[in-house]
Amino acid sequence: MENAHDIASGYTTSQAARLLGVGRHEVARLVRNGILRARKTDSGTLAIDPGSVHTHEALSQFKGRPWSPQTAWAALLAIGGDDVSWLEYHKRRRLLLKLREIGAGELIWLARNRMEARRYLVSPSFEDDVRKALVATGMASVLANDLGLASTAPVLDGYVVGMTAEELEHDFFLVEDATGSCTARFASDLPDSLADATEMPAAVVAADLAMSVDARERRCGLDYLEGLLDGMR
């Protein structure tokens, strides 16, 4: 049983694993991908934010295998009204039928394998260069501002296009760290239509917000997606 001190200071990896019903290695992966928020203690261990654990636990209520990255991207573009004719006809037809019967929470769960998010520490002297290298999403987007989520501090959050993680880290001297202020997202099967974008489409931005450990960001993202899904029914 967790005592008050443990909860107030953050869950240990073992405690988070027990609550989520997964192994310690899976918890470490979730922290690495920015799905669970954590900080390093003076002793070098991770203190995992309880709110992010319970947010992930809520998403995990949905069952079924995640979509392939290609299908996940098609789903987010389709609900935003973009052309997804590049998806095979029978897959597209099944997907559109599925989108008419699910809610935003299940959409996020099914589309979760579309990218891998990594957190980095960034030197202030490289922040502008990193920002230019990313296709903005989440709190770094115009949509976040339109939804009333404007941050008082500059936010680095975006998709990496045309670079590997190693190249990004080398070019901008980034240090991967779960407590870092920069979120770089590496997409699988990113549609060609997004290759030259400067900001992700609204549905993609909303999906990234909906995966946030911040309750307000998550709620705004889910509400926006729910509105798009309602428009398809």
Secondary structure, 3 states (H helix, E strand, C coil): CCCHHHHHHCECHHHHHHHHCCCHHHHHHHHHCCCCCEEECCCCCEEECHHHHHHHHHHCCCCCCCCCHHHHHHHHHHHCCCCCCCCCHHHHHHHHHHHCCCCHHHHHHHCHHHEEEEEEECCHHHHHHHHHHEEECHHHCHHHHHCCCCCCCCCEEEEECCCCHHHHHHHHCCEECCCCCEEEEEECCCCHHHCCCCECCHHHHHHHHHCCCCHHHHHHHHHHHHHHHHCCC
